[in-house]
Amino acid sequence: MEHKPYIVIARKYRPQTFDEVIGQTPISTTLKNAISLNRVGHAYLFSGPRGVGKTSMARIFAKALNCKKGPTVTPCGECPACAEIEGARSLDVLEIDGASNRGIDEIRTLRENVKFAPAAGKYKIYIIDEVHQITADGFNALLKTLEEPPAHVKFIFATTSSHKVPATILSRCQRFDFRRISVETIAGALKEICKKEKIKIDDDALFTIAKTADGSLRDSQSVLDQMAASTEGKISKEDVVRSLGVLEEETLVELMNALAKRDAKSALLVLHASLNEGKDPGLFMEKLLEHARNLLFLSVSDDLVELVDATESYKKSLLKQKAAFSREELFYFFSVVSHTLQILRRFEMKRIPVEIALVKLAQRSSVQSVSEALDRLKGIQKKIAPVAGIEGSQKRDSSARQGEPQNDGIDDPDKTEELPSEDLSIGEERQREKKPVSFESVWPPLIGALKAEKISVATYLSEGEPLTIENGVARVSFPERLSFHRETLEVPDNKKLIEKHLSILLDQPVRIEFESVKELSGKTYPGAAEEVPKTINPEADPALKSAMSIFGGKIVQ
């Protein structure tokens, strides 16, 4: 007995009428109205992602125009014209691949053939797929014909990249933007196909396939075909996850629970278990980013759970987990993960950046909102202003009379909240005057304040040049030869120390940013150079003197 050739699901269930096109009802309605009202244009552009029905809609439109009963909104599908179009053998409906027929010679040939009347139907219809692949010369050759074609000619263009189509072409077409199909709609369509094909499958497995398709019905049908061929018996969610290499929702929940507890060890174990199963590191980070996005939505309102494309069990897990993270922490997650994804695009050993990102997320410092930081700064300012203005000066006078060393208000150099009293007096004075303070004017006192707390930071920073302060961001440049200085200052603790003192001096919260230039302008800042020692005296450091004696070293300035 001769077996019929197998037809894949994507072809077997390709829509044949306007009503069968899934997820594009507005476009179907508009095209049907155009036919009913006899207002059919001469050129159409169907734009949208892959697998959402652009070419299928073009064929249906062609059948509707050339059907024996047509033009009609319900092509019969039985007349010779409909059968030939469905079989891609019609002489009047020509499907052209824009990638293979993109040159000016092919477009000239098309332009010459346009003059001939249709062989059997009412119209000669040209369907050009991936039209954006046509060259600039090819588009130029098509312009005049596209603007004033013969009455019997219709053009239907399809593309996934409408932004690559010249504006001169777009202006001559009626444009329809096809949208991605929702996960629920795709899952429902797959369920109907499974009933007809007698495929046993779980609802969660259908949902996983639909979500993996990323809005493309054709992609989901291809995956379903693959699963039906690779799995015996009922298809489960685990079968889909194993076959496609997608990341399980349970893994994401487990990973975020570890990060919520700042448990870097558990987070790394979850990562390595996933990678050992063949999961892609880039996909891992993308799913982590999506999970953070879902938690952010729920932190705004529980009602936004409807915007989360997920199974009901996963939604319940999200609702339980949302209280473990603040919005500021989720913003920090987004920053770290998105930066890691950028690194992965140009990094061969993709596992390492992902591991580092997870450790960074697990060992994150407490994140405060901007309003909380401002309130904290104001509170510190109120507490120390009297000390800086009155008691600080009295202490300095008393210490000077007694010959005692001045502490400058620093009790514990490791506590970044404590500030030198002379810095605060400057900030208080600026606050009374209510005048804007330039970056250059506070540069010397900034170096002095840093010297009193952490001399290495002051030394490195003094090698840079203050630029501008705009929108709360202070910019400092370093010559390229001093990249080590810049990288050292970008260490979070050092950067936080600089920002603290600068915020006090300027009486406003300030964020510091560093940049590299070929050479500095050479401008000098009086008082800054004297604040930081530029030479090293081995006589003043016994340990250094001993090391130089043992190893025969010398000081290089």
KOLVOVO-750271 format. One record per residue (C-alpha): x, y, z. Coordinates in steps of 0.25 Angstrom, whole numbers, padded with zeros to 4 digits, always signed. Each point is the difference from the previous one (the first is absolute). Example, Ala and Ser with C-alpha at 12.3 -4.5 7.8 and 13.67 -1.06 7.14 Angstrom:
2
+0049-0018+0031+0006+0014-0002
END
This chain:
557
+0000+0000+0000+0006+0014-0004+0001+0009+0011-0004+0015-0002+0012+0010+0003+0000+0006+0014-0004+0015+0000+0005+0007+0012-0010+0007+0009+0004+0014-0004-0003-0003-0015-0012-0009+0003-0007+0011+0009+0004+0012-0008-0013+0009+0000-0008+0000-0013-0010+0011+0003+0001+0014+0007-0008-0006+0012+0011-0011+0002+0011+0010+0002+0003+0000+0015+0003+0013+0008-0001+0010-0012-0015+0003+0000+0002+0015-0002+0007-0002-0013-0009-0011-0005-0012+0009+0003+0006+0012-0008+0004-0009-0012-0014-0006+0000-0006+0014+0000+0008+0004-0011-0004-0011-0009-0015+0002+0004+0001+0015-0003+0008-0002-0013+0011+0009+0006+0012-0010-0002+0013+0008-0002+0011-0004-0010+0011-0002+0011+0000-0006+0014+0012-0001+0010-0002-0011+0010+0010+0002+0011+0003-0008+0013+0008-0011+0007+0002-0013-0006-0011-0011+0000-0012+0009+0004-0008-0001-0014+0006+0010-0010+0001-0009-0011-0012-0008+0003-0008+0013+0000+0006+0003-0013-0004-0013-0006-0014+0001+0005-0002+0014-0005+0005-0004-0014-0010-0012+0001-0011+0010+0004+0003+0009-0012+0002-0011-0011-0011-0010+0005-0010-0004-0010-0011+0006+0009+0009+0012+0003+0004+0010+0003-0006-0006+0013+0003+0000+0015-0002-0015+0000+0008-0007-0011-0006-0014-0003+0013-0007+0000-0005-0010-0010+0001+0008-0014+0012-0002-0009+0005+0014+0004-0001-0003+0015+0007-0014-0001+0011+0006-0008+0003+0011+0010+0000-0010+0011+0009-0009-0008+0010+0011-0003-0002-0003-0015-0009+0012-0005+0005+0008-0012-0007+0012+0005+0005+0000+0015+0015+0000+0000+0007-0002+0013+0014+0006-0001+0011-0001+0011+0006+0014+0002+0014-0006+0004+0002-0008-0013-0006+0011-0009+0006+0012+0006+0008+0006-0012-0004+0011-0010+0000-0011-0011-0011-0008+0007-0008+0012+0002+0001+0005-0014-0006-0014-0004-0011+0001+0009-0003+0014-0005-0001-0005-0014-0009-0012+0004-0010+0010+0007-0005+0005-0014-0006-0014-0003-0014-0003+0003-0003-0011+0010-0001-0014-0006-0013-0005+0007-0004+0009+0012-0004+0014+0002+0013+0005+0005+0015-0002-0001+0005+0000+0014+0014+0001+0004+0004-0005+0014+0014+0004+0004+0005-0006+0013+0011+0006+0008-0001+0012-0009+0010+0008+0008+0011-0009-0006-0001+0007-0014+0011+0009-0003-0001+0016-0001+0001-0001-0015-0011-0011+0000-0009+0009+0008+0002+0012-0009-0003-0008-0012-0013-0005+0006-0005+0014+0005-0007+0005-0013-0007-0013-0002-0004-0001+0014-0006+0014+0000-0008-0002-0013-0001-0014-0003-0010-0006-0010-0014-0002+0005+0001-0015+0000+0012+0000+0009+0001-0001+0015+0013+0000+0009+0001-0006+0013+0013+0001+0008+0003-0007+0012+0012+0003+0009+0005-0002+0014+0009+0013+0000-0009+0011-0005+0010+0010+0004+0009-0005-0011-0010+0003-0011+0002+0014-0006-0010+0011+0004-0003+0002-0015-0005-0014-0001-0008+0001+0014-0007+0012-0005-0005-0007-0012-0006-0012+0008-0011-0002+0010+0007-0005+0012-0005-0011+0010+0008-0003+0013-0002-0015+0004+0002-0001+0015+0006-0012+0008-0011-0010+0004-0002-0001+0015+0004-0012+0008-0014-0004+0004-0005+0001-0015+0012-0009-0005-0003-0010+0011-0015-0001-0003+0004-0002-0015+0009-0011+0003-0010-0007+0009-0010+0000-0012+0011-0006-0009+0004-0011+0011-0015-0004+0000-0001-0002-0015+0014-0007+0000-0003-0008+0012+0012+0005+0007+0000-0002+0015+0007+0012+0007-0001+0007+0014-0005+0014+0001+0013+0005+0006+0007-0006-0011-0008+0007-0011+0002+0013+0008+0015-0002+0000+0000-0002-0015-0008+0012-0002+0009+0009+0008+0012-0006-0006-0005+0004-0014+0001+0015+0004-0013+0004-0007+0002-0008-0013-0011-0011-0003+0008-0006-0010+0012-0002+0009-0010-0006+0011-0006-0010-0011+0014-0004-0004+0004-0003+0015-0013-0008+0002+0004-0008-0012+0013-0003+0006-0005-0004+0013-0011-0009-0006+0011-0008-0007+0010+0000+0011-0009-0004+0012-0008-0013+0002-0013+0001+0007-0004+0013+0007+0009+0012-0002+0003+0006+0013+0006+0014+0004+0013-0007+0004+0001-0006-0014-0001+0013-0006+0010+0007+0009+0010-0012-0002-0002+0001-0015+0001+0015-0002+0010+0003+0010-0009+0011+0007+0002+0004+0014-0010-0006+0010-0008+0010+0008+0003-0008+0012+0015+0003-0002-0002+0015-0001-0008+0000+0013+0011-0008+0007+0010+0009-0005-0007+0013+0004-0002-0006+0014+0015-0002+0001+0003+0014-0004-0011+0005+0009+0008-0007+0012+0013+0006-0006+0005-0015-0001+0010+0000-0011+0003-0014+0001-0014-0005-0002-0002+0009-0012+0013-0005-0007-0004-0014+0003-0014+0003-0007+0008+0006-0012+0010-0012-0001-0012-0010+0000-0007+0007-0011+0013+0002-0009+0003-0015+0002-0013-0003-0006+0003+0008-0012-0007+0013+0003+0006+0012-0008+0006+0010+0010-0006+0012-0008-0014-0006+0000+0003-0003+0015+0002+0015+0002-0011+0004-0009-0010-0008+0009+0006+0006+0012-0003+0014-0005-0014-0004-0004-0002-0006+0014+0005+0014+0006-0010+0007-0009-0011-0009+0005+0003+0003+0014+0001+0015-0003-0014+0000-0006-0006-0007+0013+0007+0010+0009-0008+0011-0007-0013-0008+0001-0005-0014+0001-0010+0003-0011+0012+0000-0010+0001-0015+0002-0009+0000-0013+0012+0006-0008+0009-0012+0004+0000-0011-0010+0002-0012+0009-0007-0012+0006-0009+0002+0012+0010-0008+0009+0011+0010-0005-0009+0012+0003-0003-0005+0014+0015-0001+0002+0002+0014-0005-0010+0005+0010+0007-0007+0012+0014+0005-0005-0003+0015-0003+0001+0004+0015+0015-0005+0000+0005+0011-0009-0002+0015+0000-0002+0008-0013+0014+0006+0002+0006-0014+0001-0008-0004-0013+0005+0012-0007+0014-0004+0004-0002-0014-0005-0005+0006-0014+0013+0008+0000+0009-0012+0003-0007-0010-0009-0001+0009-0012+0015+0004+0001+0003-0015+0001-0008-0003-0013+0008+0011-0007+0013-0007+0005-0004-0014-0005-0002+0006-0014+0015+0002-0001+0005-0011+0010+0004-0014-0004+0000-0006+0014-0015+0003+0003+0000-0007+0013+0009+0009+0007-0007+0013-0002-0013-0007+0005+0007-0005+0012+0006+0013+0004-0014+0007-0002-0007-0010+0010+0011+0002+0010-0002+0015-0001-0015-0001+0001+0001-0009+0012+0010+0009+0007-0006+0013-0003-0001+0011+0010-0012+0006+0006-0007+0008-0011-0007+0013+0004-0009+0008-0008+0004+0014-0004-0010+0006+0010+0005-0008+0011+0014+0004-0003-0004+0015+0000-0007-0001+0013+0012-0007+0006+0010+0011-0005-0009+0011+0005-0001-0007+0014+0015-0001+0000+0002+0014-0004-0010+0005+0012+0008-0008+0010+0014+0004-0003-0003+0015-0004+0001+0005+0014+0013-0008+0002+0006+0005-0012-0004+0015+0002+0003+0002+0015+0005-0012+0007+0010-0004-0011+0006+0014+0000+0001+0000+0015+0007-0014+0000+0010+0004-0010+0003+0013+0008+0002-0008+0012+0008-0011-0006+0009+0011-0007+0003+0007+0014+0003-0013+0007+0009-0005-0012-0009-0013-0002-0002-0006-0014-0014+0003-0006-0009-0011-0002-0008+0008-0010-0013-0007+0004+0004-0014-0004-0002-0010+0011+0000-0013-0009+0007+0001-0013-0007-0012-0005-0014+0006+0002-0003+0007-0013-0012+0008+0007+0010+0008+0008+0004+0013-0007+0012+0009+0003-0005+0013+0007+0007+0010-0010-0008-0007-0011-0013+0002+0007+0003+0015+0002+0002+0002-0014-0013-0007-0004-0008+0008+0011+0006+0013-0005-0004-0003-0014-0014-0004+0005-0001+0014+0007+0004+0008-0013-0009-0008-0009+0009+0001-0011+0004-0011-0010+0013-0006+0002+0009-0004-0011+0008-0014-0001+0013+0007-0001-0002+0009+0013-0002-0013+0009+0011-0008-0007+0011+0004+0010-0009-0002+0013-0005-0013-0006+0014-0005-0001+0003+0005+0014-0012-0007+0006+0004-0013-0007+0014+0001+0004-0004+0000+0015-0009-0013-0002+0007-0008-0011+0013+0005-0006+0001-0009-0011-0013+0004-0006+0004+0015+0002+0013-0003-0007-0006-0007-0012-0011+0010-0001+0009+0012+0000+0006-0005-0013-0013+0002-0007-0007+0013-0005-0014+0005+0004-0009+0002-0012-0014+0004+0003-0012-0003+0009-0013-0002-0007-0013-0006+0004+0006-0005+0013+0012-0007-0007+0014+0005+0002+0010-0004-0011+0015-0002+0002+0010-0003-0012+0013-0008+0001+0011-0001-0011+0000-0014-0006+0013-0003+0006-0006+0000+0014-0011-0010-0003+0004-0007+0013-0003+0013+0008-0014+0000-0006-0003-0014+0002+0004+0000+0014-0009+0012+0003-0012-0007-0007+0001-0011+0011-0014+0002+0007+0006+0003+0014+0010+0011-0006-0011+0006-0009-0010+0000+0012+0010+0008+0009+0003+0010-0011-0015+0002-0003-0003+0002+0015+0010+0011+0002-0004+0007-0013-0014-0001+0004+0003+0007+0013+0008+0011-0007-0010+0003-0010-0012-0001+0009-0007-0010-0010+0001-0015-0003+0010-0002-0011+0004-0012-0008+0015-0001-0005+0004-0005-0014+0013-0002-0006+0005+0001-0014+0013-0002-0008+0006+0010-0009+0013+0001-0007+0006+0011+0008-0005+0010+0010-0002+0015-0002+0012+0003+0009-0008+0009+0009+0004+0001+0014-0008+0001+0013+0007+0008+0011+0000-0007+0013-0003-0014-0006+0014-0004-0003+0005+0004+0014-0011-0009+0007+0006-0013-0006+0015-0004+0002+0005-0003-0014+0013-0006+0005+0003-0012+0009+0010+0001+0011+0006-0014+0004+0006+0006+0013-0014+0003+0005-0005-0014-0003+0009-0011+0007-0007-0011-0007+0003+0006-0014+0014+0003+0004+0002-0015+0004-0006-0005-0013+0009+0009-0008+0012-0005+0008-0003-0015-0002-0004+0001-0015+0009+0011-0004-0012+0009-0004+0000+0015-0003-0011+0010-0001-0004+0004-0014-0008+0013-0001
END
